Amino acid sequence: MLTGLGELMISEVKAFLFGIFAGLVGCYRGLTVKGGPKGVGDAVNETVVYAFICLFVINVVMTAIGVRVLVKH
């Protein structure tokens, strides 16, 4: 078998963190928007960029942690 319990746990933690951080970024940018309709459009674009960067960093960090943990076993 190519995957085991360790890979499953890492992927579950990553999915949880992705959901939490994407939701938090979206909520924060949505609740602090100013400037009417143009501000909403700008906030949506910023949310996409910030969420992408945040999720990329989380993915790199969690993958590095997962590789270290799984290699030890």
N, C-alpha and C positions, 0 to 999 in steps of 0.2 A: 504494500500500500504506500502511495507516495505522500499522503498526508496523514496526520495523526491528530491527537487531541491538542497538542501544542499549537499547530497551525490553525486549528479551529478557534482556539481561545484568542490568539493574536488577531485573527480576522474579526471576531466578535467585538473585541475591545476597539479596534480601528473603526468599525462601523458605528459603534456607540459614540466615539469621540467625533467622528465626521458629522453625525446627526446633531450632536449637541453644539458644536462650534458653528456649523452652517446656520443652524437656527438662531443662535445667539448673535451672530453677525447680522443676519437679516432683521432680527427684532431691533437691535440697537440702531441700525441705519434707518429703519422704518420709523422708529419712535423719535428720532432726532432730526428728521428732515425739515428743511425750511425752504421757502422760495416758491411755493405753489407747485403747479404741474411740472415746471422745468426742474425744480428741486427734487421732485419725486423721480423723474427720469435720471437725473444725475445720481441720486441715492441708489437706484437700482443698478446702474453701471458700477458704482463704487462697491456695492455689495457683492457683485459677481467677482470683481477683481480681488477684494479682500478675502472672500470665502475661498477662492482658488488658491491664493497664497497660503492662507491658514491651513487648508487641507493638504496642500503639498508638503508643508513643514511637518504636520502631524504624521503624514505617511512616511516621510524620510526617517523621522525619529522613531516611530513605532516599528518600522521595518528593521532599523539598526538594533533596537532592543530585542526584537523577535529573533533575529539572526543570532545574536549573542546568547540568548536563552536557549534556543533550540540546538545550537552547535555544542553546548556543554553536555547535552543529554546524549 
